[in-house]
């Protein structure tokens, strides 16, 4: 297949890993960069040999022949850039969370659909190698019918996140939007679609605007799911956080523990194996499992261009995750269960 020509819109911290993850596939050519601060885009362009730099996204769309764009900006810029791509009939991939409110997310999806433009969302946690292994154990029926799932995300390097992404400190919606979008997508991936949700949240730090701790409980007939989120921890972990998982079924349990250990326990005994992520020279060692997961999700997106087969995380599918994110905020504000009927 001829290499697909693409542009990256937004050249902050994550673009420096998103770009090499795209190049790792061997199927794309990065031809242009946009950032509202031109100097940032020029710096990233120099690092990756990209000469066509823009601080006006409309000019980029006018001048460049593109097969798709990848939006790696702050959340507030997602919708304008997605709608611009839709108007220009260019397939678009967008970072999570898709939007800052549910109505805007719906508008983004519907605008792309009305224009016939493919719209995908970069929800990469489900593509982490140990998570895919847990999914396989559940789907193979090794633990029987799943009746309880526990996901725990604890940020052992919260200060690193503030340094690399200082904008996080000013967000009114913080951990539920930023990390809850990942964990709620994982819950849907492993557990299915909930019929109700309850959330409680806290702001523990006094130097941030949004919540940094939250607990979310999901329910569907015959099964519950609990999600714990925290940017406040005394963890001894010395790398970017891994989600830990405990899935309980009628015939056993499967657990994803720290350092990528998976333990499956059934009446026959316990099987333990370590499923670490692939190592890439360009990946930041503190973010190894996250950065490695970008490669398979990019390959999933690229299969669409090769075969027409939709990837797992389309914009339409991600609306289900966004509905849960904003229902969590509604629940936390009202101290009530949100029923999805």
N, C-alpha and C positions, 0 to 999 in steps of 0.2 A: 504494500500500500504506500502511495506517495505520502510523505510526511505532511501532517496537518499544520497549517499556519495558525498561530494563536498569539494573543496579546494578554498581558497581565495588567489588570487595573488595580493599583494599590501596591506600593513597594515598601511596606513596613516590615516588622520583624519576621512574620510568617512567610512573606514572599521569598525570602532567602532560602527557604527549605521547600516551599511549594514548587518553585521553579526547577531545582534539580530533581525533585520527585517526578515531575513531568518529563524531563530529559532522560531520566532513567529508563523510561518505557521504550526509547529509541524510535518513537513514532510521531514525534512532533518537532516543530521548529518555532522557537520564540522569536517573533519578528518585531515586537513593539512593546513599550511600557508606558503606562500613564500613572502619574501621581499629582495631586493638587500642589504639592511642593516639588517643583521640578528638580531641585538639587538632589532630593532623595532618589528620584527615578534615575537620574544620571549616575549616581553612585552604584545602584543595583545594576544598571546597564553596563557599566564598566566591569563589574564582577562577572557578568555572564556574556559579555561580548555583544550586547544589543545596542545598536547605534540610534535607532528611531525612538525618540523620547518625546513625550507629550505632557503638557499640563492642562490641556483642553481635551476632554474625552470625545466631544463631537468632532473635533479635527481629526482625532485618531480614526474614528469610524469613517470619515470622509476619505481619508488618504490610504487606508490599509485594506488589502484584500485578505480577509480572515475566514478561517473555518470555525473558530469559536473564540470566546473570551473567557477569562477566569478572573472573577472579582474577589480581591483579597483586601478589601478596605475595612474601615470601621463600619459598624452596623448602619449608622445613619445614612451612609452613602450607597448602601446596597440597592434600595428601590430605584433611585434616579438612574443608576447605571444599568440595572436590569431592564427598566423601561426603555432606555436609550438603545440597548441591544435589540430589544423586541422591535422597535421602530425601524431599525436597520436590518432586520431579518437575519441576525447573527446568533447562532446557538450560544447559550450562556450558562456558565457554572458559577455558583455563588457560595461564599463561605456561610457558615452558620453563625449565630441564628439568622434565619432568612431576613427577618425584619424586626423592628422595635415594637410592633403591635400586630394583632391578628388580621385586622382589616387590610393593612398594607400588604401583608403576606398574600392574602387572597387576591388583591389587585395585581400583584406581581405575577402570580400563577395564571390568572385569567387573561392578562395582557399578552403573555407569551403564547398561551393557547390560541387566542384570537388571531395572533400574527403567524401562527404555525411555526413558532420558534421553540426548539427543544430547550428546556430549562431544568437544570439539575442542581442539587445542593450538596456541598462538600461535607457530609456527615461521615467522617472517617473512623470513628471509634469502633463501629461494627466491623471494620476491616483490620483491626489489630489481630495479629496471628493467634495469640492465646484465646481471644474472644471467639474467633471462628472455630477453634477446637471445642470450646464449651458448647457452642451452638450445634456442632456435629454430634456430640454426646447426647444432647437433649433430643435432637431430631432422630437419632438412631434408636431411641427408646431404651437406652441403657439404664436410665433411672426411673422408667415408667412414666406415669402421667405427672407432669409438673404441677405442683400445687402451691409452691412458695418460692419466690425469688428475692434475693437481697443483693443490691448493688451499693458499693461504698466507694465514694471518691473523696480522698483526703489529699489536699495539696501540701506536700511536704516542703515544697520550695516556693511558698507564696511570695516571699520577697523577690525572688527571681522573676516571677510573673509581673509584679509591679514595675520592676526595672525594664523588662522587655516590652511590656504593654502598659505604659503609664496611664493611658486613657481609661483603663479598667477602673481606676480609683474614682473617676467622676461619673460612672454610670449609675443611674437611678435603679435600674434593674441589673443586678450583677450575677450572683452565682447560679440562680435558677435559669437565667437566660444564657449565660456563657457556658456553664458546665451542665446545667440541667438539661439543656437541649441535647447534649451528647448522651446523657444517662437516660433520658426519656426515650430517645431514639433506640438506645440499647435495650431498654425494657420492651419496647414494641417488637424489636428484632428477636429477642429471646422468649418473650412471655406472651405477646399478642396484644390485641387492642383492649384497653380497659373500659369498663362501663361507668366507673366513678373514680374520683381523685380527692385526696385531702392533703394539704400542705401547711406546714408551720415553718417560719423563717425568723432569723435574727440578724442584726448588725452588731458584731462584737467589736471590731476595730473602730476607733473613733476618727480615723483619717481617710475614710471612704464614704461614698454617698449611698451605696446600695447594700443589700444583704450579703453576708459572707458565710452564713450557715443556713442549711435548710434540710428538712426531712419531708419526704413525699411518700404517700401510700396510695397505691393503685389497687383496684379491685375489679375482677370479672368473675362470673359464676365459677365457683370451684377453685379459685386461685387468688392469691394476694401477691403484691410486689412492694418491696420497701426500698427506697432510695435515700441514701445519706450523702450529703454534700457539705464540705467544709474547706475554707481557705485558712482556717485557724487550727494549727496543730503543733504538737511537740514531737511529731514522728521522727524517728531516727533515719528514715529513708534519705538517701543522698542523691536521688535522681528524680526526674519528673514523675508525678504520681501515676501509678497504674490503678485502674479500677479493680477492686476485688469483688468476686462474685460467689454467692452460694445459692445453688439451685437444688431444691428438695423435691423429690418425686416419690411416687408410691412404691418404687422398687430400689431407691437409693438416692445418693446425692453426688453432685459434682461441684467442686470448689476451685476457683481460680484465686490463688494466694499470691503474696508478694514474691518478686523475683521470678514471675512467670511459671510457678508451679501449679499444675493441675492435678487434683486428687479426685478420683472417682471411687465411691464406696458403694458396694452392693453386698448382698448376703454372701457372695463368694470371697469378699475381701476388699482391700484397697489397692488401687493401681495409681502410682504416682509417676508423673513425667513432667519434664520441664520443656516449655514451648516458648523459647525466647524469640524476639523479632529478628529479622535479618539485619545485618549491620552494613551501613552505607558510609562511605568516607565523608560525604557531605552532611550527614545528620549530626545534630548536636547531641553529645552523649547523654545529657540530662533529659532529653526528650526522645530517646531512642525508639520507644514503642509507638509514640505518636508519629514521628517522622517516617518510620518504616511503613506505617499503615497508609500513608499517602500514595505509595506506589500502586498497590492493588486497587484502590478506589479510582485512581486515574486510569488504570487499565480497564476497569468496569465502564467508565465513561467512554473510553475510546472504542470499546466493543460496539457501542451504539453506531458510531460512524462507519465501522466495518461491516456490521450485520443488520443494523436497525433494531437490535434487541435493546429495550429500555434498561437502563441501570437500576440498581436497587433504590437509589435515593433521588427520585425525581422531585421536582417542585410540588407536584400534586400530592405525592406521598408525604412529603415533608410537612404539608399543611396539617397532617394528623399529629405530628410532633409539636408543631407550633400551637395547635389547639391545647395540648397538654401543658405547654410552658405557660401560656397566659391564663389557663384555668388554675394553675398553681398559684399565680399571683392573686387571682380573684379569691381563691380559697384562703390564702394566708391573710388577706386583708379583712375577710368576713368571718374567719374562723368557722367555715362551713364546708361540708362535703359538696363537691360539684358533681352532679349526676349527668352523664351524657345520654341518658335515655336508651 
